[in-house]
Amino acid sequence: MKYQGVLKKMLTENADEIQYYLDMKTDFINMNQLINKEISISFVTYECLNCHLEKKIYRMGFCKSCFFDTPNAGDWIMRPELSKAHLGIEDRDLAYEKSVQLKPHIVYLANSSNVKVGVTRKQQVPTRWIDQGAHEAIEIVEVPNRYLAGITEVALKSYVADKTNWRKMLKNDIEDENLVEWRDKLKEFIPEEAKEYYIENNGETHLNFPVLKYPKKPKSLNLIKTPNYTGKLVGIKGQYLIFEDETVFNVRANEGLVVSIEV
């Protein structure tokens, strides 16, 4: 069976074992069904996720011009504390920015390679945690806009990490943490503007990834440098495909690449 389409991050469904799906326009692939099978991935060309032209991808699945123009790539995406829609101030497209920034947001703790703090829209729970490869997570505050979530994250990352070590996450070199204790310990550092939104009584969410074998020394596949790769898929964690030879492929980091997949 052969599929071809532009890569976008895998869609996920939280179940006893997380289900992964790859939407390739004309094909919708349940990636879990490919585990323990040999698959080939080949680079074909580029397709910007915004203008859909065949242009080299710059960042986040966008060509260079779209990356600097589309509201989907504004600085506030990566740095929520820069959000200004709550003040009626436009960055690139105020209507779009209001539609995203003025929705309820969650500040959370997740344990992927270590305990880290992060921000996501409420509707993206637990998707965001799955994408990061976290095996456990807990919500700290639920705020009415992205700005409040951003300043809370900035305050808390002085006391806890805000990045995931992808190698450690993929090796499953992790320890269970008591995230309730972490949440309670960090409460005093929440900014005054967000203290009223602190979530007092909630528990951890636990996530189970479909992995048969974790790599000891994961090596990342660069499809531009190695345009054809064949390997046996042995697991999926975060947005990574894990292969038997310890090659790993970050689907999300390769958004905008048109690929063919053969099973």
Contacts in CASP RR format, 6 or more apart in sequence:
PFRMAT RR
TARGET T0000
AUTHOR 0000-0000-0000
METHOD contacts of the structure
MODEL  1
MKYQGVLKKMLTENADEIQYYLDMKTDFINMNQLINKEISISFVTYECLN
CHLEKKIYRMGFCKSCFFDTPNAGDWIMRPELSKAHLGIEDRDLAYEKSV
QLKPHIVYLANSSNVKVGVTRKQQVPTRWIDQGAHEAIEIVEVPNRYLAG
ITEVALKSYVADKTNWRKMLKNDIEDENLVEWRDKLKEFIPEEAKEYYIE
NNGETHLNFPVLKYPKKPKSLNLIKTPNYTGKLVGIKGQYLIFEDETVFN
VRANEGLVVSIEV
1 262 0 8 1.000
1 263 0 8 1.000
2 260 0 8 1.000
2 261 0 8 1.000
2 262 0 8 1.000
2 263 0 8 1.000
3 24 0 8 1.000
3 27 0 8 1.000
3 29 0 8 1.000
3 260 0 8 1.000
3 261 0 8 1.000
3 262 0 8 1.000
4 24 0 8 1.000
4 44 0 8 1.000
4 258 0 8 1.000
4 259 0 8 1.000
4 260 0 8 1.000
4 261 0 8 1.000
5 24 0 8 1.000
5 25 0 8 1.000
5 26 0 8 1.000
5 27 0 8 1.000
5 44 0 8 1.000
5 258 0 8 1.000
5 259 0 8 1.000
5 260 0 8 1.000
6 24 0 8 1.000
6 25 0 8 1.000
6 47 0 8 1.000
6 49 0 8 1.000
6 255 0 8 1.000
6 256 0 8 1.000
6 257 0 8 1.000
6 258 0 8 1.000
6 259 0 8 1.000
7 22 0 8 1.000
7 24 0 8 1.000
7 251 0 8 1.000
7 254 0 8 1.000
7 255 0 8 1.000
7 256 0 8 1.000
7 257 0 8 1.000
7 258 0 8 1.000
7 259 0 8 1.000
8 23 0 8 1.000
8 49 0 8 1.000
8 255 0 8 1.000
8 256 0 8 1.000
9 131 0 8 1.000
9 239 0 8 1.000
9 251 0 8 1.000
9 252 0 8 1.000
9 255 0 8 1.000
10 20 0 8 1.000
10 21 0 8 1.000
10 22 0 8 1.000
10 31 0 8 1.000
10 236 0 8 1.000
10 239 0 8 1.000
10 251 0 8 1.000
10 252 0 8 1.000
11 20 0 8 1.000
11 21 0 8 1.000
11 22 0 8 1.000
11 23 0 8 1.000
12 18 0 8 1.000
12 19 0 8 1.000
12 20 0 8 1.000
12 21 0 8 1.000
12 127 0 8 1.000
12 130 0 8 1.000
12 131 0 8 1.000
13 19 0 8 1.000
13 21 0 8 1.000
14 126 0 8 1.000
14 130 0 8 1.000
14 207 0 8 1.000
16 208 0 8 1.000
17 32 0 8 1.000
17 208 0 8 1.000
17 209 0 8 1.000
17 210 0 8 1.000
18 130 0 8 1.000
18 207 0 8 1.000
18 208 0 8 1.000
18 209 0 8 1.000
18 210 0 8 1.000
18 236 0 8 1.000
19 30 0 8 1.000
19 32 0 8 1.000
19 210 0 8 1.000
20 30 0 8 1.000
20 31 0 8 1.000
20 32 0 8 1.000
20 210 0 8 1.000
20 236 0 8 1.000
21 28 0 8 1.000
21 29 0 8 1.000
21 30 0 8 1.000
21 31 0 8 1.000
22 28 0 8 1.000
22 29 0 8 1.000
22 31 0 8 1.000
22 251 0 8 1.000
22 261 0 8 1.000
24 261 0 8 1.000
29 261 0 8 1.000
31 233 0 8 1.000
31 236 0 8 1.000
31 241 0 8 1.000
32 210 0 8 1.000
32 236 0 8 1.000
34 233 0 8 1.000
34 263 0 8 1.000
35 210 0 8 1.000
35 212 0 8 1.000
35 233 0 8 1.000
35 234 0 8 1.000
35 235 0 8 1.000
35 236 0 8 1.000
36 212 0 8 1.000
36 232 0 8 1.000
36 233 0 8 1.000
36 234 0 8 1.000
37 232 0 8 1.000
37 233 0 8 1.000
37 263 0 8 1.000
38 230 0 8 1.000
38 231 0 8 1.000
38 232 0 8 1.000
38 233 0 8 1.000
38 263 0 8 1.000
39 230 0 8 1.000
39 231 0 8 1.000
39 232 0 8 1.000
39 233 0 8 1.000
39 261 0 8 1.000
39 262 0 8 1.000
39 263 0 8 1.000
40 228 0 8 1.000
40 229 0 8 1.000
40 230 0 8 1.000
40 231 0 8 1.000
40 260 0 8 1.000
40 261 0 8 1.000
40 262 0 8 1.000
41 221 0 8 1.000
41 223 0 8 1.000
41 228 0 8 1.000
41 229 0 8 1.000
41 230 0 8 1.000
41 249 0 8 1.000
41 259 0 8 1.000
41 260 0 8 1.000
41 261 0 8 1.000
42 223 0 8 1.000
42 227 0 8 1.000
42 228 0 8 1.000
42 229 0 8 1.000
42 259 0 8 1.000
42 260 0 8 1.000
42 261 0 8 1.000
42 262 0 8 1.000
43 223 0 8 1.000
43 224 0 8 1.000
43 227 0 8 1.000
43 228 0 8 1.000
43 257 0 8 1.000
43 258 0 8 1.000
43 259 0 8 1.000
44 257 0 8 1.000
44 258 0 8 1.000
44 259 0 8 1.000
44 260 0 8 1.000
45 54 0 8 1.000
45 257 0 8 1.000
45 258 0 8 1.000
46 54 0 8 1.000
46 55 0 8 1.000
46 56 0 8 1.000
46 57 0 8 1.000
46 63 0 8 1.000
46 256 0 8 1.000
46 257 0 8 1.000
46 258 0 8 1.000
47 53 0 8 1.000
47 54 0 8 1.000
47 256 0 8 1.000
47 257 0 8 1.000
47 258 0 8 1.000
48 55 0 8 1.000
48 57 0 8 1.000
48 61 0 8 1.000
48 62 0 8 1.000
48 63 0 8 1.000
48 66 0 8 1.000
48 256 0 8 1.000
49 60 0 8 1.000
49 61 0 8 1.000
49 62 0 8 1.000
49 66 0 8 1.000
49 255 0 8 1.000
49 256 0 8 1.000
50 62 0 8 1.000
50 63 0 8 1.000
50 66 0 8 1.000
50 70 0 8 1.000
50 72 0 8 1.000
51 63 0 8 1.000
51 65 0 8 1.000
51 66 0 8 1.000
53 63 0 8 1.000
55 63 0 8 1.000
55 64 0 8 1.000
55 65 0 8 1.000
56 63 0 8 1.000
56 64 0 8 1.000
57 63 0 8 1.000
57 255 0 8 1.000
57 256 0 8 1.000
57 257 0 8 1.000
58 64 0 8 1.000
58 66 0 8 1.000
58 67 0 8 1.000
59 67 0 8 1.000
59 73 0 8 1.000
60 67 0 8 1.000
60 72 0 8 1.000
60 73 0 8 1.000
60 255 0 8 1.000
61 255 0 8 1.000
61 256 0 8 1.000
62 70 0 8 1.000
62 72 0 8 1.000
62 73 0 8 1.000
66 73 0 8 1.000
67 73 0 8 1.000
69 92 0 8 1.000
70 92 0 8 1.000
71 91 0 8 1.000
71 92 0 8 1.000
71 93 0 8 1.000
71 96 0 8 1.000
71 97 0 8 1.000
72 96 0 8 1.000
74 91 0 8 1.000
74 92 0 8 1.000
75 82 0 8 1.000
75 91 0 8 1.000
76 82 0 8 1.000
76 83 0 8 1.000
76 84 0 8 1.000
76 91 0 8 1.000
76 97 0 8 1.000
76 101 0 8 1.000
76 146 0 8 1.000
79 150 0 8 1.000
80 105 0 8 1.000
80 119 0 8 1.000
80 146 0 8 1.000
80 147 0 8 1.000
80 149 0 8 1.000
80 150 0 8 1.000
80 153 0 8 1.000
81 147 0 8 1.000
81 150 0 8 1.000
81 151 0 8 1.000
81 153 0 8 1.000
81 154 0 8 1.000
82 91 0 8 1.000
83 97 0 8 1.000
83 101 0 8 1.000
83 145 0 8 1.000
83 146 0 8 1.000
83 147 0 8 1.000
83 150 0 8 1.000
84 90 0 8 1.000
84 91 0 8 1.000
84 97 0 8 1.000
84 101 0 8 1.000
84 147 0 8 1.000
85 94 0 8 1.000
85 97 0 8 1.000
85 98 0 8 1.000
85 100 0 8 1.000
85 101 0 8 1.000
85 102 0 8 1.000
85 145 0 8 1.000
85 146 0 8 1.000
85 147 0 8 1.000
86 101 0 8 1.000
86 102 0 8 1.000
86 145 0 8 1.000
86 147 0 8 1.000
88 94 0 8 1.000
88 98 0 8 1.000
90 97 0 8 1.000
91 97 0 8 1.000
100 121 0 8 1.000
100 146 0 8 1.000
101 145 0 8 1.000
101 146 0 8 1.000
101 147 0 8 1.000
102 144 0 8 1.000
102 145 0 8 1.000
102 146 0 8 1.000
103 121 0 8 1.000
103 122 0 8 1.000
103 123 0 8 1.000
103 145 0 8 1.000
103 146 0 8 1.000
104 121 0 8 1.000
104 122 0 8 1.000
104 142 0 8 1.000
104 143 0 8 1.000
104 144 0 8 1.000
105 119 0 8 1.000
105 120 0 8 1.000
105 121 0 8 1.000
105 122 0 8 1.000
105 142 0 8 1.000
105 143 0 8 1.000
105 144 0 8 1.000
105 145 0 8 1.000
105 146 0 8 1.000
105 148 0 8 1.000
105 149 0 8 1.000
105 150 0 8 1.000
106 119 0 8 1.000
106 120 0 8 1.000
106 121 0 8 1.000
106 122 0 8 1.000
106 125 0 8 1.000
106 139 0 8 1.000
106 140 0 8 1.000
106 141 0 8 1.000
106 142 0 8 1.000
106 143 0 8 1.000
106 149 0 8 1.000
107 117 0 8 1.000
107 118 0 8 1.000
107 119 0 8 1.000
107 139 0 8 1.000
107 140 0 8 1.000
107 141 0 8 1.000
107 143 0 8 1.000
107 149 0 8 1.000
107 150 0 8 1.000
107 152 0 8 1.000
107 153 0 8 1.000
107 156 0 8 1.000
107 194 0 8 1.000
108 117 0 8 1.000
108 118 0 8 1.000
108 119 0 8 1.000
108 120 0 8 1.000
108 125 0 8 1.000
108 128 0 8 1.000
108 129 0 8 1.000
108 137 0 8 1.000
108 138 0 8 1.000
108 139 0 8 1.000
108 140 0 8 1.000
109 115 0 8 1.000
109 116 0 8 1.000
109 117 0 8 1.000
109 118 0 8 1.000
109 137 0 8 1.000
109 138 0 8 1.000
109 140 0 8 1.000
109 160 0 8 1.000
109 179 0 8 1.000
109 182 0 8 1.000
109 183 0 8 1.000
109 186 0 8 1.000
110 116 0 8 1.000
110 118 0 8 1.000
110 129 0 8 1.000
110 132 0 8 1.000
110 134 0 8 1.000
110 136 0 8 1.000
110 137 0 8 1.000
111 134 0 8 1.000
111 135 0 8 1.000
111 136 0 8 1.000
111 137 0 8 1.000
111 174 0 8 1.000
111 176 0 8 1.000
111 177 0 8 1.000
111 179 0 8 1.000
112 132 0 8 1.000
112 133 0 8 1.000
112 134 0 8 1.000
112 135 0 8 1.000
112 164 0 8 1.000
112 169 0 8 1.000
112 174 0 8 1.000
113 164 0 8 1.000
113 165 0 8 1.000
113 166 0 8 1.000
113 167 0 8 1.000
113 168 0 8 1.000
113 169 0 8 1.000
113 173 0 8 1.000
113 174 0 8 1.000
114 161 0 8 1.000
114 164 0 8 1.000
114 165 0 8 1.000
114 168 0 8 1.000
114 174 0 8 1.000
115 160 0 8 1.000
115 161 0 8 1.000
115 177 0 8 1.000
115 179 0 8 1.000
115 182 0 8 1.000
116 132 0 8 1.000
116 160 0 8 1.000
116 161 0 8 1.000
116 162 0 8 1.000
116 163 0 8 1.000
116 164 0 8 1.000
117 140 0 8 1.000
117 153 0 8 1.000
117 156 0 8 1.000
117 157 0 8 1.000
117 160 0 8 1.000
117 161 0 8 1.000
117 162 0 8 1.000
117 186 0 8 1.000
118 153 0 8 1.000
118 162 0 8 1.000
119 146 0 8 1.000
119 149 0 8 1.000
119 150 0 8 1.000
119 152 0 8 1.000
119 153 0 8 1.000
120 127 0 8 1.000
120 128 0 8 1.000
121 146 0 8 1.000
122 142 0 8 1.000
125 139 0 8 1.000
126 137 0 8 1.000
126 205 0 8 1.000
126 207 0 8 1.000
129 137 0 8 1.000
129 205 0 8 1.000
129 207 0 8 1.000
130 207 0 8 1.000
130 238 0 8 1.000
131 238 0 8 1.000
131 239 0 8 1.000
131 252 0 8 1.000
132 164 0 8 1.000
132 169 0 8 1.000
132 238 0 8 1.000
133 164 0 8 1.000
133 169 0 8 1.000
133 207 0 8 1.000
133 209 0 8 1.000
133 237 0 8 1.000
133 238 0 8 1.000
134 207 0 8 1.000
135 174 0 8 1.000
135 176 0 8 1.000
135 206 0 8 1.000
135 207 0 8 1.000
135 208 0 8 1.000
135 209 0 8 1.000
136 176 0 8 1.000
136 177 0 8 1.000
136 179 0 8 1.000
136 204 0 8 1.000
136 205 0 8 1.000
136 206 0 8 1.000
136 207 0 8 1.000
137 179 0 8 1.000
137 204 0 8 1.000
137 205 0 8 1.000
137 207 0 8 1.000
138 179 0 8 1.000
138 180 0 8 1.000
138 182 0 8 1.000
138 183 0 8 1.000
138 202 0 8 1.000
138 203 0 8 1.000
138 204 0 8 1.000
138 205 0 8 1.000
139 199 0 8 1.000
139 202 0 8 1.000
140 152 0 8 1.000
140 156 0 8 1.000
140 183 0 8 1.000
140 186 0 8 1.000
140 190 0 8 1.000
140 198 0 8 1.000
140 199 0 8 1.000
141 149 0 8 1.000
141 152 0 8 1.000
141 190 0 8 1.000
141 194 0 8 1.000
141 197 0 8 1.000
141 198 0 8 1.000
141 199 0 8 1.000
142 197 0 8 1.000
142 199 0 8 1.000
143 149 0 8 1.000
143 152 0 8 1.000
143 194 0 8 1.000
143 197 0 8 1.000
144 197 0 8 1.000
148 193 0 8 1.000
148 194 0 8 1.000
148 197 0 8 1.000
149 194 0 8 1.000
151 191 0 8 1.000
151 193 0 8 1.000
151 194 0 8 1.000
152 190 0 8 1.000
152 191 0 8 1.000
152 194 0 8 1.000
153 162 0 8 1.000
155 189 0 8 1.000
155 190 0 8 1.000
155 191 0 8 1.000
156 186 0 8 1.000
156 189 0 8 1.000
156 190 0 8 1.000
158 189 0 8 1.000
159 186 0 8 1.000
159 189 0 8 1.000
160 182 0 8 1.000
160 186 0 8 1.000
166 218 0 8 1.000
166 240 0 8 1.000
166 250 0 8 1.000
167 218 0 8 1.000
168 174 0 8 1.000
169 237 0 8 1.000
169 238 0 8 1.000
170 214 0 8 1.000
170 215 0 8 1.000
170 218 0 8 1.000
170 237 0 8 1.000
170 240 0 8 1.000
170 242 0 8 1.000
170 248 0 8 1.000
171 214 0 8 1.000
171 215 0 8 1.000
171 216 0 8 1.000
171 218 0 8 1.000
172 211 0 8 1.000
172 214 0 8 1.000
172 237 0 8 1.000
179 203 0 8 1.000
179 204 0 8 1.000
180 203 0 8 1.000
180 204 0 8 1.000
183 199 0 8 1.000
187 198 0 8 1.000
190 198 0 8 1.000
209 235 0 8 1.000
209 236 0 8 1.000
209 237 0 8 1.000
209 238 0 8 1.000
210 235 0 8 1.000
210 236 0 8 1.000
211 234 0 8 1.000
211 235 0 8 1.000
211 236 0 8 1.000
211 237 0 8 1.000
211 242 0 8 1.000
212 234 0 8 1.000
212 235 0 8 1.000
213 234 0 8 1.000
213 235 0 8 1.000
213 242 0 8 1.000
213 244 0 8 1.000
214 242 0 8 1.000
215 242 0 8 1.000
215 246 0 8 1.000
215 248 0 8 1.000
216 246 0 8 1.000
217 246 0 8 1.000
218 242 0 8 1.000
218 246 0 8 1.000
218 247 0 8 1.000
218 248 0 8 1.000
219 246 0 8 1.000
219 247 0 8 1.000
219 248 0 8 1.000
220 247 0 8 1.000
220 248 0 8 1.000
220 249 0 8 1.000
220 250 0 8 1.000
221 229 0 8 1.000
221 247 0 8 1.000
221 248 0 8 1.000
221 249 0 8 1.000
223 229 0 8 1.000
223 249 0 8 1.000
223 254 0 8 1.000
223 257 0 8 1.000
223 259 0 8 1.000
224 257 0 8 1.000
229 247 0 8 1.000
229 249 0 8 1.000
231 243 0 8 1.000
231 244 0 8 1.000
231 245 0 8 1.000
231 247 0 8 1.000
232 243 0 8 1.000
232 244 0 8 1.000
232 245 0 8 1.000
233 241 0 8 1.000
233 242 0 8 1.000
233 243 0 8 1.000
233 244 0 8 1.000
234 242 0 8 1.000
234 243 0 8 1.000
234 244 0 8 1.000
235 241 0 8 1.000
235 242 0 8 1.000
236 242 0 8 1.000
239 250 0 8 1.000
239 251 0 8 1.000
239 252 0 8 1.000
239 253 0 8 1.000
240 248 0 8 1.000
240 249 0 8 1.000
240 250 0 8 1.000
240 251 0 8 1.000
241 248 0 8 1.000
241 249 0 8 1.000
241 251 0 8 1.000
242 248 0 8 1.000
243 249 0 8 1.000
END
